[in-house]
């Protein structure tokens, strides 16, 4: 790299001032990319079950991740990479499209509007009111519930868990090739993760796919490289159907869930990564927080337009921070690598469900970590947290889990005599949720 370019990058991103250098930032960006590149294969596998074209989703995933990460690096100058989020992609497919029967273009419209709402809340300064209304133990339970949700999807896709008329679910055939290959992939990914190998999930997905081909469980069908398929999901979002109200008030709930999970997931990741990078202030606040959240909102809107579910910040960014990344240049390098990966999108359909299942199971297990923050011996925290944790996977709906958790917390707060004027938003949400359930029951 030439000296003038290196000098410009240093002054633009304050690299030396943050104790780093250009080479370290580039290595950190590559490290972050390797740890989160699995989303290029997993996201199409999940959204593909909603009827979306695999190649188009893969290209949209790469484009959204590239745009979001580069924007974050340029606007906020933090080493935070973004991509379509795990959990919300599963909610998009299994709860919204397959569960409620909403066409995927309409679901993309809901994702877009959640991004607009996120931007409006940030610009209006209402974000802090929402943060204050939801207790930390409920947020921890939401994260854990989403983890169980996507892990269950992985177990089901692998055939490890199957439906059963007598017991609802049962153990699948452990002798079947998909189950054995999934267990191989899970063992490999877990082993590589324990060894702290960068890109462990991506390596596991590729290795499981290749092993499936070698043992005859997977057959590759040669297909021509179709560049035109790259944009097959772009500009397909249907805002007209959302505004027309043809799908009822359910779309408002969908938008709320997309917004709620993105907001708190984003802030949780942001606090963890910036603290590790030494970019958080002594009081825990983050410099350029509004810019970071505005970039995230813009990324979700662009991602929905390209044809993918909610874009959010990735906790895997911590891998780049551990490699020395301290500035937005790290995120930009990650984004550029996602941009290059677009040209590999036509091959996304070659990856079978049993190869991506181990990634879902492992990521789900990692999302259990926040549950240690719940005081399980205290019913005031334990009951709402448990209802949230259990109902998300058991009802196949993030919305139901959040709803029961909020209502339970509000009721227990009343019974405890702790209702304060500042809690008006919490109780308003609880009342609206009860009305919603009553309306659904009456209908």
GUSE-343303 format. One record per residue: x negated, y negated, z negated of N, C-alpha, C in turn. Coordinates in steps of 0.1 Angstrom, whole numbers, plus 5000, padded with zeros to 4 digits. Atoms other than C-alpha are relative to their C-alpha. Layout:
% residues N
XYZXYZXYZ...
% end
This chain:
% residues 443
499250125000500050005000499149885000500950124999498649665010500149914987500150085012497649424983501149894999498950105001500149144993501450064997498749945003503049384993500150054985500049955014502049534959500249884991499950125008501749174946501449955000498650044999505149084959501050084992499249905008506749394944499949974985500350025014505049324911500749874995499450125005506348964909501650015001498649994997509849054923500750084988499449915009510449334898499450004986500750025014508249214868499450144996500549865003506449554870498949994989501150015009503249454852500549954986499450065013505249254826500750114992499349895007507049574817499150124997500949905003503949774814499950125010500149904990504049964846499249955012500750044988502549954881500850065012499249964988503850014917500050155002500149864998502550364920500850084990499249935010504150474887501549995003498650024997507450324898500550095011499749924989507350514930500250154996500049865005506550844913501350024991498849995008509350774888501350015008498850004991511850714916500150145006500049874994510851044932500550114989499649915011511251224898501549994998498550015002514751084893500850065011499349944989515751184928500050164999500149865000514551544923501050064989499149955011516551574890501549995003498650024997519851454905500450035014499749974986519651564941501050125002499149894999521751864933501449955003498650054998524851644935500350005015499850004986524351634973500650145005499549864997525252014973501350034992498949975009527652024943501249925004498950084998529851734952500950045012499249954988530851864987500750134996499449875004531552204971501349984992498850035009534052044946501049935009499050084992535651784969500550085012499649924989535752044997501350084997498849935004538352234977501349925001498850094999540651934980500349985015499750014985540551975018499249905007500850104993537951715025498950075008501149944991535351795053498750004992501249985008532151925037498949905004501150084995529751745060500249854997499750145003531551415056499849964986500250025014531551445018498549994997501449995002527851535018499349875004500550134995527051225039500449894991499550115008529251005018499350004986500749995013527551134986498749945001501350064998524151045000500149855002499950154997525250705013500449934987499650075013527050614980498949994990501250005010524050724959498949905004501150094994521650534982500449854997499550145002523750214982500049964986499950035014524450224945498749984993501350005006520950294934499149885005500850114995519350034957500649874995499450125006521949774946499749984986500350015014521349844910498549954998501450055001517549804915499849865003500150144995517949484934500649904991499250105008520649314913499649994985500249995014519949434878498650034995501449975003516249544880499950094988500149895010516749854858499850135007500349874994515550214865501250094999498749935001519150334867500550055014499549944987520150564896501550044998498649975000523750624905500450105011499549914990525750884924501450044996498749955004529251044925499950084987500249945013529851154889500650144999499449875003530351514877501149984990498850015009533651554859501149935007499050084992535451284878500250065014499849934988534851474910500950124998499249885003536451784894501449954997498750065003539351564881500749965013499550044987539751424916500650125008499549884992540151774932501050084993499149905006541751994906501249944993498950065007543951754887500949915009499350104992544851484912500550065013499649954987544851654946500750144999499449865001545552024938501150004989499049995011547451964905501249925003498850094998549651664914500450005015499650004986549751724951499849875008500250134994548451384960498950025011501049984989546651374994498749934997501350065004542951304992499849865004500250154997543050975011500749914990499350085010545550844985499150004987500949995012543250974957498849915002501150094998540350784973500549864998499550145003542550474972500149974985500050025014543050524935498649984994501450025004539250554931499649865003500450134996538750234950500649894991499350105008541350044929499450014985500750005013539650174897498749925000501150084998536550014910500349854999499550145001538449684915500349964986499650025014539849714880498849984991501350005007536349784866499449865002500650134997535049464883500849894993499250115006537949254871499850004985500249995014537549374835498749944996501350055003533849294836499949855002500050154998534348944851500849934990499150075010537148864827499650014986500649995013535148974797500950094991499049925008537949224786499350134996500749875003535449514785499850024985500349985014534449444749501350034992498849965007538149464738500350155001499849864998538449804753499150094992501049935007535249924738500350004985499650005014536449814704501250084996498849935003539749984707499950154999500249865000538450334713498950044991501149965009536550494684499050095006501149924995533150664690500350155000499849865000534351004679500950055011499149964989537051004706499250005013500950014988534450904732499250135001500849885001532251194721500850125005499149894997535151434724500450005015499850014986535951304759498950065008501249954994532451374770499950164999500049865002532551724755501150075007498949944993535951804770499750005015500450004985534751704805499050115002501049894999531751934799500650145001499349875000534052224791500850025013499250004988536252134821499150045012500849974988533452144847499350144998500649875003531852454830501050115003499049914997535152634833500250025015499950004986535352544869498950085006501249924996531852684874500250154998499849855004532753014856501150065009498949954991535953044877499550015014500550004986534252964910499050125002500949894999531653234902500750144999499349885003534353494893499750064987500349955013533053534858501349994991498750025007536453404845501050015011498949984990539553524865501449984993498750015005543253474861500650134996499449885005545253734842501549974995498650025002549053764840500450014985499749975014548953894804499449904990500850085009546253674788499649875006500350124993546153384813498650005007501449994994542353434818499450134994500749885004540053734816498650005006501349994995536553844822500050075014500049944987535853914859499150125001500849884998533954204875498549965000501550035002530354174863499150075010500849934990529254414890500049935014499850064987530354184919498849915003501250084996527654004939500149854996499950145004528953644933499749984985500350015014528853704895498650024997501449975002525453854895499149895005500850114995524053584917500149874992499850125009525553314895499250014987500749975012524053474864498549985003501450024996520653484883499749855001500250144998521053114892500049934987499950065013522053014857498750034992501249965007519053204842498849925005501150074994516653044867500049854996499950145003517952694862499749974985500250025014517952724824498550024997501449975003514452874824499149885005500850114994513052594847500249884991499750125008514852334825499250014987500749985012513252474794498549975002501450034997509852444811499849865005500050144996510752084820499649995015500450014985510352154858501049905006499150104993511651854878500750075011499249944990514451944901500450144997499649875004515352254882501350055006498649974995519052244892499950025015500149994985518252184929499350135004500849884997515652464929500950124998499249885003518152704913501150025011498949994989520952624939499450065013500649954988518552674968499650154999500549865002517052994954501250104999498949915001520453144946500750025014499549994986521653064982499250095008501049924992518553224997500150154995499949865005518953534974501350065005498849954995522553564984499950045015500249974986521453565021499250135001500949895000518753825014500750134997499349885004521054074997501350025008498849984991523854025023501349954994498750055005526353845001500449875007499750134993526053535023499550025015500349994986526053525061500049865006500150134993524753215079500550015014499550014987526653125110499449885007500750124994524452905133501049915006499150104994526252585142499249895005500750114994525152295163500049884990500250125009523851985144501049895005499050094996526851755146499949864993500250135006525951395139501349934997498850075001529451275144500850034988499349955012530651475114499649924988500550075012528651255091500949894994499050115004531350985090501450054999498649954999534351215089500949964988499150045011535551085055500049854998500150155002534650715059501249935005498850084998537450465058501350075001498849925000540050725052500849984988499250025012541250595019501349935003498650054996544950515019500549914988499550095010545750204998501549975002498550034997549150165015500950094992499149915008550550474999500049984985500150045014549250364965501049894997499250125003550950024967501550035003498649974997554150174983500750074989499349935012554750374951500650135004499449884995555550684971499750124991500449895009553750894945500349974985499550035013555450734915498949934991500950075009553750584884498850084997501249925002551350874883498749955004501350064994548850684904499449904990500550095010548550434876499250074989500749925009547550704852498750055006501249964993545050834878498949895000501050114999543450494882499549974986500450025014543350454844498950104996501049905003541450784840498749985007501350034993538950704867499349884994500650125006538450364851499450034986500449975014538250484815498850084999501149915000535850764821498749945005501150064994533650564844499449894990500550105009533450274819499250054989500749955012532450474789498850095003501249914996530250724807498949915005501050094996528450434823499349934989500650075011527850244791499250104991500849905008526750564773498750035006501249974992524250644800499049885000500750125000523150284802499249984987500650025013522450254765498850104997501049905002520550584764498749985008501150014991518350514794499249874997500750135003517550144786499350004987500649985013516750234750498750075002501249924998514250494762499049935008500950084992512750254787499549884992500450125007512349984760500649875005499350114994514749754778501249954992498950045009517349724750499549904990500350105010517349434727500050064986500049955014516849484689501450034995498649975004520649464684500750115008499449904992521249734709500649955014499450054987522549504737499050015011500949984988521149524772500049885008500150124991519849244793500650035014499449994986521749184826501250114999498949905001524649404813501149985010498950034991527249224834499650035014500549974987525049264865500050155003500149854999524649634858501550055003498649954998528449684855500649955013499550054987529249474885499550095011500649914990526849684906500750145000499349885001528549994893501450005006498650024994532049864902499950005015500250014985530849774937499750135006500349874995529350114941501250105001498849915000532650294932500849965012499250054989534450074958499450055013500749964988531850144985500150155002500049854999531750514976501450055004498749964996535550544979500249975015499950044986535350365013499350105009500849904993532650615024500750145000499349875001534750905012499550094989500449925011533651024978500749954987499450045013534951014942499149904993500650115008533850774915498550014999501550015002530150664915499749944987500450045014528550624881498550024998501449985003525150604865499750144995500449865004523250924859499050004989500949995011521651024827498750065004501349954995519051204848499049895003500950114998517650854853498950004989500949995011515950924819498750085004501149934995513651164838499049915006500950104994512250874858499449914990500550095011511950664827498850074993501049925007509950954811498750005008501250004991507650944842499449865001500650135001506950574835500849895007499250104993509750394855500549904990499650105009510550064839500849895007499450114993512049844867501050065011499149974990514549844895499450075012500749944988511949964920500250154999499849865002512350314905501450045006498649974994516150304914500049995015500150024986515350174948499450115008500749884994512950454956501050125000499149895000515550704945501149985010499050034990518150534967499550025014500649984987515850544997499950155004500149864998515350914993501450065003498649964997519150964992500449965014499650054986519450765024499450095010500749914990516950995042500850135000499449875002518851295028501350015008498850004992521951195048499950095012500249924987520451365079500050154997499949855004520551705060501450034997498749985004524251665053500750115008499349894992525451895082499850144995500349875005523952185063500650034987499449985013525852135031501050124999499149895000528452395041499450134999500749875001525852665040499950054985500249975014525752655002501450064994498849945006528352894986500449964986499650045013530352834955499250064989500749935011528453094935498649944998501350065002525252894941500149874993499850135007526652564928500650034986499449975013528452734899499049994988500950015012525352764877499749854997500250145003524852384881501149954992498950045007528352324869500050054985500149945014527852554839499049934992501150065007524552404829500349854997499750145003525652044833501149994989499050005010528752124813499550024986500649985013526652264785499349884994500750125004524551954784500949894995499050105004527651744780500650024986499549975014528351904746499249924990500950075010525551694730500749904991499350105008527751404719500950054989499049955010529951634698499350004986500650005013527351624670500349874993499750135006528451264664501349994994498749995006531851374653499950064986500049945013532451424616501150104999499049904999534151754619500650044986499449975013534651794581501049894996499150115004536751474581501250015010498949994991540251534596500449885008499750124993540651174605499349995013500749994988538051224631500250135008500049874994538251594637501250035008498749964993541951624647500149945013500050064987541951364675498950055009501149954992538551484687500350145005499849864995539551844688501250015010498950004990542851774706499549965014500550044988540951584732499150105006501049904995538151844735500750125005499349884996540652134738500949985012498950024990543351984760499449965014500550044986541051854788499850135008500249874992539952214799501350085000498849915000543152394788501249955008498950054992545552164806499449965014500650044987543052104835500249865003499850144998543451734830499349924990500750095009541151474816501049904994499050095005544151244813500850054988499349945011546051474790499250004987500850005011543151514767499849864994500150135005542551144764501349954994498750055005546251074759500350064986499749945013546651324730499049944990501050055010543451194714500349864995499650145004544550834715501249994991498750005008548050904702499750064986500349945013546651134674499249904991500850105007544150864664500849894994499150115004546750594663500950044988499149955010549150804642499350024986500849985012546450904617499549874994500450135005545350544614501249934993498850055007548950444605500250074987499849925012549250724580498949974989501150045010545950614564500149864995499850135005547150264561498949905005501250084995544250124582500449915012499650084988546249934609499649864998500550145001544649604616500549925013499650084988545549314640499150035012501049984989542449394660500350135007499849874994543849744667501250005010498850014991546749614689499950075013500249944987545249744721500150154999500049865002544850094707501550054998498649965002548550104695500849985012499350034987549749954728499850125009500349894992547950234746500850134996499349895005549450494723501550005003498650014997552950364728500350025014499949984985552550354766499950155003500249864997551350714765501250084996498849935005554350834744501149975010499050034990556650654768499850085013500349934988554950814797500450154999499749865002555251164783501550024999498550005001558951094774500649995014499450024986559650974810499850135008500349884992557951284825500950124995499249905006559851514801501549995005498750034996563151344810500250035015499949984985562451364848500050155003
% end
